[in-house]
């Protein structure tokens, strides 16, 4: 035990022993600067320097745009932005394809490859007979259609709506991709849906419009009161098709959503469903 104490004391003395580090002028051999250091002080200084460097780099990375270049880093709004831009790119691609077809036809007309009287020279009687022949179904096609209709006659699996209590059937409010789900803990009492431009918004149930107006926070908003104390709220619309007091049917168009407002927060359609003052998760009663 005594030997261990002596070893520890000797180790402590070696660590605390101070060394003099001097900087001397090479020409005059005069000491210009010096410092006294021990092994413990060098270790503490090095540790403090490493810790300071780590903290400084962490602050620089997470408070500057450098964080976007880190692998695996993802902003919470990136998913919604990517989906929205993908829909816009898809719409632009379809518009470009239609424009190219139009230009091809116009170029053929200008070059003279399409004759103006080519359509007039066609025999309308022959075309009518040919259309009647093409319109007739073959025996194989008739058998397939009859078999398919019989098989699907009592099949309810393809129905895209979900019956709820008391036989209520909820329709989907609009077509699109859900960007953020139901999360009451974050004051998100509905779901956000990214839609295509000028997408139709339908009422989820039969009911009466109790509110239809423009708000600065959510654009054009419409609310529909339904039976069984259900209230549906449709926000971030660009145009309303119904006014307060109108009766609407389930699946009837009541508004138009999609990109079109001056503010970008109106591009995401927002839907809420309430029952007796409490929010209901729309994904539990509606198939999206």
C-alpha positions in Angstrom: 0.0 0.0 0.0 2.9 2.3 0.9 4.6 1.5 -2.4 1.5 2.4 -4.4 1.3 5.8 -2.5 5.0 6.4 -3.3 4.4 5.6 -7.0 1.4 7.9 -7.2 3.3 10.7 -5.5 6.2 10.2 -7.8 3.8 10.2 -10.9 2.1 13.4 -9.6 5.5 15.1 -9.1 6.5 14.2 -12.7 3.2 15.5 -14.1 3.4 18.7 -12.1 7.1 19.4 -12.8 7.4 22.6 -14.7 9.5 23.1 -17.8 10.7 26.4 -19.1 10.2 27.0 -22.8 12.2 29.9 -24.2 12.5 31.7 -27.5 15.9 33.2 -28.0 17.4 35.6 -30.6 19.7 33.6 -32.8 22.1 36.5 -33.4 22.4 37.9 -29.8 21.4 34.7 -27.9 19.1 37.0 -25.9 15.9 35.5 -24.5 13.0 37.1 -26.3 10.1 35.2 -24.7 9.6 32.3 -22.3 6.8 30.3 -20.7 6.7 27.7 -17.9 4.6 24.6 -18.5 4.0 21.3 -16.8 2.6 18.1 -18.3 -0.7 18.6 -16.6 -1.0 22.2 -17.9 -0.2 21.0 -21.4 -2.8 18.3 -21.2 -5.5 20.7 -19.9 -4.6 23.3 -22.5 -4.8 20.8 -25.3 -8.1 19.4 -24.0 -9.6 22.9 -23.8 -8.4 23.7 -27.3 -10.0 20.6 -28.7 -13.3 21.2 -26.9 -13.3 24.9 -28.1 -12.7 23.8 -31.7 -15.4 21.2 -31.5 -18.0 23.7 -30.1 -16.9 26.4 -32.7 -17.3 24.0 -35.6 -20.7 22.7 -34.3 -22.0 26.3 -34.0 -20.7 27.2 -37.5 -22.2 24.1 -39.1 -25.7 24.2 -37.6 -26.2 28.0 -37.8 -25.0 28.5 -41.4 -26.0 27.0 -44.8 -23.2 24.5 -44.4 -25.6 22.1 -42.7 -27.4 21.5 -46.0 -24.2 19.8 -47.3 -24.0 17.3 -44.4 -24.9 13.7 -45.5 -28.3 12.6 -44.1 -29.4 16.1 -43.2 -33.0 16.8 -44.1 -35.2 19.8 -43.4 -38.8 19.1 -42.2 -40.2 21.1 -45.2 -38.0 19.4 -47.8 -40.5 16.5 -48.4 -43.4 18.8 -49.1 -41.3 21.0 -51.4 -39.9 18.0 -53.3 -43.5 16.6 -53.8 -44.8 20.0 -55.0 -41.9 20.5 -57.4 -42.3 17.0 -58.8 -46.0 17.7 -59.5 -45.0 21.0 -61.3 -42.4 19.2 -63.3 -44.9 16.5 -64.3 -47.4 19.2 -65.5 -44.6 21.0 -67.4 -43.6 17.8 -69.1 -47.1 17.1 -70.3 -47.5 20.7 -71.5 -44.2 20.4 -73.5 -45.3 17.1 -75.0 -48.6 18.6 -76.2 -46.8 21.7 -77.5 -44.3 19.4 -79.5 -47.3 17.5 -81.0 -48.9 20.7 -82.0 -45.7 22.1 -83.6 -45.2 18.8 -85.5 -48.7 19.0 -87.0 -48.2 22.7 -87.9 -44.8 22.0 -89.5 -46.4 19.2 -91.6 -49.2 21.6 -92.8 -46.7 24.4 -93.6 -44.4 22.0 -95.5 -47.3 20.7 -97.6 -47.2 17.1 -96.3 -50.8 17.3 -95.2 -53.1 18.1 -98.1 -56.1 20.3 -97.4 -58.5 18.1 -99.5 -57.3 14.8 -98.0 -60.1 14.7 -95.4 -62.8 15.8 -97.9 -61.9 12.9 -100.3 -62.6 10.3 -97.7 -65.8 8.2 -98.2 -68.0 8.9 -95.3 -70.2 5.8 -96.1 -67.2 3.6 -96.0 -66.0 5.2 -92.8 -69.4 4.6 -91.2 -69.4 1.0 -92.1 -65.8 0.6 -90.8 -66.8 2.3 -87.5 -69.7 -0.1 -87.1 -67.4 -3.0 -87.6 -64.9 -1.7 -85.1 -67.6 -0.9 -82.6 -68.8 -4.5 -82.5 -67.3 -6.6 -79.7 -65.7 -9.9 -80.5 -67.0 -13.1 -78.8 -63.9 -13.3 -76.7 -64.4 -9.7 -75.5 -68.1 -10.3 -74.7 -67.2 -13.4 -72.7 -64.6 -11.5 -70.7 -66.9 -8.6 -70.0 -69.7 -10.8 -68.8 -67.3 -12.8 -66.6 -65.8 -9.7 -65.1 -69.2 -8.2 -64.4 -70.4 -11.4 -62.6 -67.2 -11.6 -60.6 -67.3 -8.0 -59.5 -71.1 -7.9 -59.0 -70.9 -8.6 -55.3 -67.3 -7.5 -54.7 -67.1 -4.5 -52.4 -63.3 -4.5 -52.1 -62.8 -1.9 -54.9 -64.9 0.8 -53.1 -62.6 3.7 -52.3 -64.6 5.0 -49.4 -64.9 3.7 -45.9 -68.2 3.4 -44.0 -68.2 4.8 -40.5 -70.7 4.9 -37.7 -74.4 4.8 -38.5 -73.7 4.0 -42.1 -71.9 7.3 -43.0 -69.6 7.1 -46.0 -66.8 9.7 -46.1 -65.6 10.8 -49.5 -62.0 12.0 -50.1 -61.9 15.9 -50.1 -59.4 16.2 -52.9 -56.7 14.3 -54.9 -53.1 14.7 -54.0 -50.2 13.6 -51.8 -50.4 14.0 -48.0 -47.4 16.0 -46.9 -48.1 16.2 -43.1 -50.5 14.1 -41.1 -52.7 14.6 -38.1 -50.7 15.8 -35.0 -52.7 17.6 -32.3 -49.6 17.9 -30.0 -48.1 20.3 -32.6 -51.4 22.2 -33.1 -51.9 20.4 -36.4 -55.5 19.3 -36.2 -55.8 18.1 -39.8 -53.8 17.0 -42.8 -52.0 18.9 -45.5 -52.3 17.7 -49.1 -50.2 18.8 -52.0 -52.5 19.0 -55.0 -52.2 19.6 -58.7 -53.1 23.1 -60.0 -56.8 23.9 -60.0 -57.7 20.7 -58.3 -61.4 20.2 -57.3 -62.4 20.0 -53.7 -65.4 17.9 -52.7 -67.6 17.7 -49.7 -66.9 14.6 -47.6 -70.6 14.2 -46.6 -74.0 15.7 -47.2 -74.4 18.9 -45.3 -74.8 22.7 -45.2 -72.2 25.3 -45.7 -71.9 27.3 -42.5 -68.8 29.4 -43.4 -67.4 30.6 -46.7 -65.0 33.5 -46.7 -61.4 34.7 -47.3 -58.9 34.7 -44.4 -55.4 36.2 -44.3 -54.0 33.1 -42.7 -55.5 30.3 -44.8 -56.8 31.9 -48.0 -60.3 31.0 -49.0 -61.9 28.8 -46.3 -65.2 26.9 -46.4 -66.8 24.9 -43.6 -69.6 22.3 -44.0 -71.8 21.1 -41.1 -72.9 17.4 -41.5 -75.1 15.1 -39.6 -73.9 13.3 -36.4 -72.3 16.6 -35.3 -69.5 16.4 -37.9 -67.9 19.6 -39.2 -65.5 19.5 -42.1 -63.1 22.4 -42.8 -61.4 23.1 -46.1 -58.5 25.7 -46.1 -56.0 27.2 -48.5 -58.4 27.2 -51.5 -57.9 29.6 -54.4 -61.6 29.9 -55.2 -65.0 28.9 -53.6 -67.9 27.4 -55.5 -70.5 27.6 -52.7 -71.7 30.3 -50.3 -72.9 30.2 -46.7 -76.3 28.5 -46.5 -76.0 26.3 -49.6 -76.8 22.6 -49.2 -74.2 20.2 -50.7 -74.1 16.5 -51.4 -71.3 14.1 -50.6 -68.7 14.3 -53.4 -70.0 17.6 -54.8 -67.4 20.2 -55.7 -67.4 23.1 -53.3 -64.0 24.8 -54.0 -60.9 24.8 -56.1 -57.4 24.2 -54.6 -53.8 24.2 -55.9 -51.1 26.7 -56.8 -52.6 30.0 -57.8 -52.4 32.4 -54.9 -49.8 35.1 -54.4 -48.7 33.5 -51.1 -47.0 30.2 -51.3 -48.7 28.9 -48.1 -51.9 28.7 -50.1 -50.5 26.0 -52.4 -51.0 23.2 -49.9 -54.6 22.2 -49.3 -55.5 21.8 -45.6 -58.4 19.6 -44.4 -59.8 19.2 -40.9 -62.6 17.1 -39.5 -64.3 17.8 -36.2 -67.0 16.1 -34.1 -68.6 17.8 -31.2 -65.7 20.3 -30.8 -63.0 17.6 -30.9 -60.6 17.0 -33.8 -60.8 13.7 -35.7 -58.0 12.1 -37.6 -59.2 12.2 -41.3 -57.1 9.2 -42.2 -59.0 7.0 -39.8 -62.4 7.5 -41.6 -61.3 8.4 -45.2 -59.2 6.4 -47.6 -56.6 8.6 -49.3 
